[in-house]
Amino acid sequence: MCGIVGYIGEKQAQPILVAGLKRLEYRGYDSAGIATMSPKAKVTLLRAKGKVSGLDEKVTTHTTTDTVGVGHTRWATHGEPSKRNAHPHHVGDIYLVHNGIIENYQDLKAMLARHDYDFKSDTDTEVLTALIDYLARDADNLLAAVSGALKMVVGAYGIAVLSVANPNEIIIARKGSPLIVGVGGGEVFIASDASALVGHTDQVIYMHDGEIGVCTTSGVQLYDIDAHSVEAKVEKLEIDLQSIQKKGFDHFLLKEIYDQPDSLRSTLRGRVNLDTSSVKLGGLNMTNDELREVRNIMVVGCGTAYYAGMMAGYFVEQFTDDVTIRAEIASELRYRSFSVPEHTVALIVSQSGETADTLACLQELQRRGVKCLGVVNAVGSTIAREVDGGVYVHVGAEISVASTKAFTSQVAAITMFGMMIAQAKGVSPRELNGYVRELDLLPGEIESVLEKTADEVRDIAATYANYEHALYVGRDTLYPIALEGALKLKEVSYIQAEGHAAGELKHGPIALIDDRFFVVCYLQDNWLYEKTQSNLVEMNARGAHAIVITDTDKRVPAETVIRVKTKLQVLTPLVFNVVSQLLAYYIATARGNDVDQPRNLAKSVTVE
Ligand code: AGP
């Protein structure tokens, strides 16, 4: 949820730490801080409420030549956004930054208070800092103190620790929260995710749960929780500077909406074969026999990832007779007493690969012996490393908090997985040909809808930007699109928006329709056209301000109609979704919102 960074080397640490925090700011922007230490162990601690830019101003008036330091950008869990609760926290000799939640911090706090520790903030992190300081009094070294403390805490953490008693090292550790170390050339870079390391080194170590690292200018030595040394695996960093820049767009959100034709081509590359009307996913680690045996697919994810699973489920049902597919909300599934039918495969869907609830479901399903395949974007992320096989969607870095290009590619990847099962079960290429052809057409169709409708959508958005309530409705494959469309609008415009199955309207939601609401109705010219059209007429009868997104040339009774010309049929909803992504973007920018870093949200939800 938060972003942590660290540096030890020969270079001036402050600019490296601040630049790293700016790259990680989409993980949380409630406050930011850095602590750097001189060779003589003089620490300069700078913290500011709000965005990293506020901290940057402080650095200009408190510049040091220190070459060791840690930093943090916060998504508040314990204690309101404020300077008092900002990291790094300092207790005694210890300075610490933390991403995660210490669940038993109240008990530890009470224990430490009995040893005359008092606390300046409301955070769980300050308690961990004090615990390490307390144990360091009798420990042989900082590593032993950190190891001792981490064996006493319950919860999730990614931490980086400085001590004035050890000015030539930084101690790091992870459990449940991501941590990556960049190495090479007499310096070590520490970060919550790879984007902060790009441009510094492409040699990285992905820390595993329960590992502790001692970072010095000669590199990083890893240990297990009992401080026994363990092997470090150095890997090559996959992402480049290009993919984490705005390429001339005003916002990452718009850039990533426009990335979709190419990011989808990367997802499909080498996996779709038009000649044989077939698909092939390389990394599943499943034989054809195993695929043939599948009877049930559980798709697990949160937010947009969950909606992608729901969406693809509608497609997969259409070309497999004896397979059930069901999308599950991870935060619900992890605490439900659910049963797993025989021949079940679980698809674990996550853009970041670090979402705590999704990860917990993966671990529970694996504990029950269920084969778990990842549908992940972030290479080297925890979920990607823990699944039994899977598909990388390869959409490049997705930086805007609101997920767009990952959704489109997640739907394509899950659909291709379903087609792999159908192929193994003997479904003929002729039956799958329609899907193969449309997957191949989809990038071009998205390109054309961006070209042809973006300006129109921008103008329409201005008309609806002052509403505070919206209803999104669709039938069949357009129902998950209604949910996803409403989520996008909520996330970036802060307009209260609900997605509903159009057929459900008369069972309650239609009561909402009045002048304060606008309605987005997805109207596809297929076998459900009349059904949805009647829902639209019913809403119009109650005075709905309707925006209809449709591919029909017929007259459509609505206040606003956005017509999408497309060669697609079954995959048309994915093109309609791009229109509602644009609508959310332009309404939010018309309202003057920071669309890349919407309030109260973070890109990767690494706590429950
Ligand atoms: C989507 O725009 C949101 N950022 C959020 O719902 C997101 O989809 C969810 O947190 C899951 O994230 P993941 O794909 O990284 O696991």
Residues whose N, C-alpha, C, O or C-beta is under 5 A from the ligand:
A	BS01	AGP	C302 G303 T304 A305 V349 S350 Q351 S352 G353 T355 V401 A402 S403 A602 K603 V605
